[in-house]
Amino acid sequence: NAVTDSSIRHLPRGLRDLNLNSASHLTNSCVASFPRSLTILKMTWNANISDAAMPHMPKGLTELDLASSSRITVAGLPSLPPCLTRLAVASVFSPSAHVRSLLPPQLDDFVFRP
């Protein structure tokens, strides 16, 4: 069975690590249903997640992989989860000093994929 936006709400509430790399069809609407306990979220091959999803990500995320999403822009960076230490995004902006100033302060692994 494929994971759908609506099935996300049935994930265990205590889940800490979620790999949805092959769930390329998921949209922003699933994000608010992610377990709040998540610390690692991998959605590498999902190009649907956009800036609009960032305020709804679990606040305790330390790792977020959205390496194929070209819909994460500079506008979405201030809404990233505050605890992030690792972020992977597609290259829709250059990693300038201004961009780095918008990232969570403890982010020490910023993967910027062309």
Buried (B, 14 or more C-beta within 10 A) or exposed (E): EEBEBEBBEEBEEEBEEBEBBEBEEBBBBBBBBBBEBBBBBBBBBBBBBBBBBBBBBBEBBBBBBBBBBBBBEBEBBEBBBEBBBBBBBBEEBEEEEEBEEBBBEEBEEBEBEE
